[in-house]
Amino acid sequence: MTTPRPEASLRTLDHLVEAGLVAPAEKPEIEKVLRRYALAITPAMAGIIAADDPQSGVQRQFVPSAQELVTAEGELDDPIGDEPFAPVKGIVHRYEDRVLLKLHHACPVYCRFCFRREQVGPGGAALNGGELDAALAYIAADPGIWEVILSGGDPLILPPARLRSVIERLCAIDHVGVIRIHSRVPVVSPERIDAELVAALRQAKPVYVVLHCNHPDELGPAARAALARLADAGLPLLSQSVLLRGINDDAQTLTRLFRRLVENRVKPYYLHHADLARGTGHFRTSIGEGQALMGQLRGKVSGLCQPTYVLDIPGGHGKVPIGPAYVEAAGPGAYALRDPAGGRHMYRECLPAEAGSGAMPLSSA
């Protein structure tokens, strides 16, 4: 396979063919995909792909496939229901105490399973000055908003000066307590995490960086160095991953991913069940498969490496944990618990008598 030029992102079908990522015979079908969905593969990711197996867990995340032309029944343009919760441009307010602030629609890479694949792309306009003012005014007017999440398009591709200005304006709103930034940049464009950008993120109020990372091979030396620059600056780091068929849907790969994240001072936060975005059915597992995988990790892998397995309910109803169940009611104050090995154990609550019916009184001894 020919290694792409390290200075250039792959953005066209010809780039993919030249890099050996698409066979000439595949061009007609891939051209149809690219008429609808955006393409970008950064030099960092192209380098990993070039050195890896053609069906690797990195390549399949970014290289378009004819399977994206297949839309299954039930797939949606807006699979998590953002649109009804967008009171002003750039704001999504689905949860009482937090909002998304989407400053623009561009990303350094376009994941083939993205749940916002119908909205993001190089043609998406950034918020202009008046639109940003309106979005910040909405946040300022609602004292119930405690957290603001800067989300995709990827906020860390903005110039550091602009990013600093937005964060400073958010910090000036008294009731905003925390700012969260969701980004793929530390792994896909690690060179962007320079001193100027890190300084822009260090503010008077806590700024959390949530890394999107799905496979351990994404965490090469440059990505690990970028994460170290963030962590050394005192910025708390979390991660989000998506459970993807053929990419990370086995316990060994997930273990390697979560351990490598923790080794780089990134706490695994969410493992998302893949959303019902159009043309992404080939990436989705069943919920039962995901639960079984999480069950395989429980008790065998450190709790530091255990994210919450969640599903974002279509229609805007929010995320809920969907991991395996370990407890079931077995009578008043009694529960049957399943241990990580599958053993079943009875547990009876021991509470003060006034705490609830059926509780055993505390001994006076």
SVG drawing of the C-alpha trace seen along z (x, -y; Angstrom):
<svg xmlns="http://www.w3.org/2000/svg" viewBox="-43 -40 49 60">
<polyline fill="none" stroke="black" stroke-width="0.4" points="0.0,0.0 1.3,-3.5 1.7,-5.8 -0.1,-9.1 1.8,-12.3 2.0,-13.1 1.2,-16.8 -2.2,-16.3 -5.5,-15.0 -7.4,-12.6 -10.5,-14.4 -11.4,-13.1 -12.1,-9.8 -8.9,-10.2 -6.9,-10.6 -8.4,-7.3 -7.5,-5.5 -4.0,-6.9 -3.5,-5.8 -4.6,-2.3 -7.7,-2.5 -10.2,-2.2 -9.8,0.2 -10.5,-1.4 -13.4,1.1 -15.0,-0.3 -15.0,-3.9 -18.6,-4.2 -20.2,-3.0 -17.9,-5.0 -18.6,-8.1 -22.3,-7.7 -21.4,-7.6 -19.3,-10.7 -22.1,-12.6 -24.0,-12.3 -21.5,-12.0 -18.3,-14.0 -14.8,-12.5 -11.6,-13.5 -8.8,-11.4 -6.0,-13.3 -2.3,-12.5 -2.1,-11.0 -4.9,-8.5 -3.7,-7.9 -0.3,-7.0 -1.8,-4.5 -4.0,-3.0 -1.1,-2.7 0.9,-0.7 -2.0,1.5 -4.1,4.4 -6.6,3.4 -9.5,4.4 -8.1,2.9 -10.1,1.2 -8.8,-2.1 -9.3,-1.9 -12.9,-0.8 -13.8,-3.8 -12.8,-6.3 -12.7,-4.8 -16.1,-4.9 -17.8,-1.7 -20.6,-0.8 -22.5,0.6 -23.3,-3.1 -25.7,-3.1 -27.9,-0.6 -30.6,-2.1 -32.3,0.2 -35.9,-0.3 -35.9,-2.4 -32.7,-4.3 -33.0,-8.1 -31.5,-11.4 -31.5,-12.6 -31.2,-9.4 -31.0,-10.9 -33.6,-13.6 -31.5,-16.8 -33.7,-18.9 -36.7,-19.5 -34.5,-20.6 -32.7,-23.4 -34.2,-26.7 -31.6,-28.8 -29.0,-28.1 -26.0,-26.3 -27.8,-25.2 -29.2,-21.7 -31.0,-21.7 -32.2,-18.1 -31.2,-17.9 -32.3,-20.4 -28.8,-21.3 -26.7,-21.2 -26.7,-22.3 -24.7,-21.5 -23.0,-24.5 -22.2,-23.6 -19.9,-26.4 -19.5,-24.9 -20.1,-21.7 -16.6,-20.7 -14.4,-17.9 -10.8,-16.9 -12.1,-13.4 -15.5,-12.1 -16.3,-8.8 -18.4,-6.5 -20.8,-5.8 -21.3,-9.4 -24.8,-10.0 -24.6,-13.6 -23.4,-12.5 -26.4,-14.2 -25.4,-17.6 -21.6,-17.7 -19.3,-18.4 -17.0,-21.0 -20.0,-23.0 -21.5,-23.6 -21.3,-27.2 -19.9,-28.3 -21.9,-30.5 -21.4,-34.1 -21.0,-36.8 -24.7,-37.5 -25.6,-33.8 -22.9,-33.2 -24.2,-36.1 -27.7,-34.7 -26.5,-31.3 -24.6,-32.7 -27.5,-34.9 -29.8,-31.8 -27.3,-30.2 -27.0,-33.3 -30.8,-33.6 -31.4,-30.1 -29.9,-29.8 -30.6,-26.1 -27.8,-25.5 -24.8,-24.3 -22.7,-22.7 -22.0,-23.7 -20.7,-21.0 -18.8,-22.2 -19.5,-19.5 -19.3,-18.6 -18.3,-19.8 -15.1,-19.4 -14.4,-22.4 -10.6,-21.8 -10.1,-22.6 -11.0,-26.3 -8.1,-28.8 -7.0,-28.9 -7.8,-32.6 -11.4,-32.0 -11.8,-29.0 -10.3,-31.0 -12.8,-33.9 -15.8,-31.5 -14.7,-29.7 -13.9,-33.0 -17.4,-34.3 -18.9,-31.1 -16.9,-31.4 -18.3,-34.9 -21.8,-33.4 -22.2,-32.9 -24.4,-29.8 -22.2,-27.9 -20.0,-25.7 -18.3,-23.4 -17.4,-23.4 -16.9,-20.1 -15.2,-19.8 -15.8,-16.7 -13.1,-16.1 -11.2,-13.6 -8.4,-16.0 -5.9,-14.6 -5.8,-11.3 -6.5,-12.3 -4.6,-15.7 -2.4,-15.5 -0.1,-18.3 -3.0,-20.8 -2.6,-20.2 0.2,-22.8 1.0,-25.2 -1.3,-27.9 -4.3,-25.6 -3.6,-24.1 -3.4,-27.6 -6.7,-28.5 -8.3,-25.6 -6.9,-26.5 -9.6,-28.8 -11.0,-30.0 -13.7,-27.3 -13.1,-23.6 -12.8,-22.5 -13.1,-18.8 -11.8,-17.3 -13.7,-14.2 -11.7,-12.2 -13.5,-10.2 -11.5,-7.1 -12.7,-3.6 -9.6,-1.4 -6.3,-1.1 -4.3,-1.5 -5.5,-5.1 -3.4,-5.9 0.0,-6.0 3.1,-8.0 1.9,-11.4 -1.6,-10.9 -0.1,-9.9 2.1,-12.9 -0.9,-15.2 -2.8,-13.7 0.2,-14.2 0.3,-17.9 -3.4,-18.2 -3.0,-16.1 0.2,-17.9 -1.7,-21.2 -4.2,-19.9 -7.1,-19.4 -9.3,-16.4 -9.6,-13.9 -12.5,-11.5 -13.3,-9.3 -16.2,-8.2 -16.2,-5.2 -18.8,-3.6 -19.3,0.1 -18.6,1.0 -19.1,4.4 -15.8,5.7 -13.8,2.9 -14.0,3.2 -16.7,5.7 -14.6,8.2 -13.5,8.2 -9.8,8.3 -9.9,5.1 -12.0,3.2 -9.7,4.2 -6.7,3.0 -8.5,-0.3 -9.7,-1.1 -6.4,-0.1 -4.4,-2.2 -6.7,-5.2 -6.2,-4.9 -2.5,-4.6 -2.6,-7.9 -4.6,-9.5 -8.0,-9.3 -10.9,-7.9 -13.3,-5.8 -16.7,-7.5 -19.2,-6.1 -19.3,-3.2 -22.2,-4.1 -24.4,-1.6 -24.2,-2.7 -27.0,-5.0 -29.6,-4.4 -27.9,-6.8 -28.7,-6.1 -26.3,-3.7 -24.6,-2.5 -26.2,0.8 -23.0,2.7 -21.4,1.2 -24.1,2.0 -24.1,4.9 -27.1,6.1 -27.7,4.8 -27.3,8.3 -23.9,8.6 -22.9,5.3 -24.2,6.5 -22.3,9.7 -19.1,7.8 -19.5,5.6 -20.1,8.6 -16.8,10.1 -15.0,7.0 -16.6,6.9 -14.4,8.4 -11.6,9.1 -10.6,5.5 -10.0,2.7 -12.9,0.5 -10.9,-2.4 -11.3,-0.9 -15.1,-0.4 -17.2,-2.9 -21.0,-3.0 -22.6,-1.3 -25.4,-3.6 -28.0,-3.9 -29.3,-7.3 -33.0,-6.7 -34.3,-7.9 -36.6,-10.9 -34.6,-13.0 -35.4,-11.0 -31.8,-10.9 -29.1,-8.4 -29.8,-5.5 -27.4,-2.8 -28.1,0.6 -25.3,2.7 -25.9,6.2 -28.1,6.5 -26.6,7.9 -29.5,7.5 -33.2,8.6 -35.8,8.2 -36.4,11.4 -38.9,10.2 -39.2,7.4 -35.7,6.2 -34.1,9.1 -32.2,9.3 -30.6,11.9 -27.2,10.7 -25.2,12.2 -21.4,12.1 -19.1,11.5 -18.5,15.3 -22.3,15.9 -22.8,17.2 -26.1,16.2 -26.1,14.9 -28.9,13.7 -28.5,10.3 -30.8,9.0 -30.9,5.4 -30.1,4.6 -31.7,1.2 -33.1,-0.6 -36.8,0.4 -38.0,-3.1 -36.2,-3.0 -38.7,-0.7 -41.0,2.3 -39.4,5.7 -36.1,4.3 -34.3,6.0 -33.8,3.8 -30.3,2.8 -28.8,4.6 -28.3,2.4 -25.1,4.2"/>
</svg>
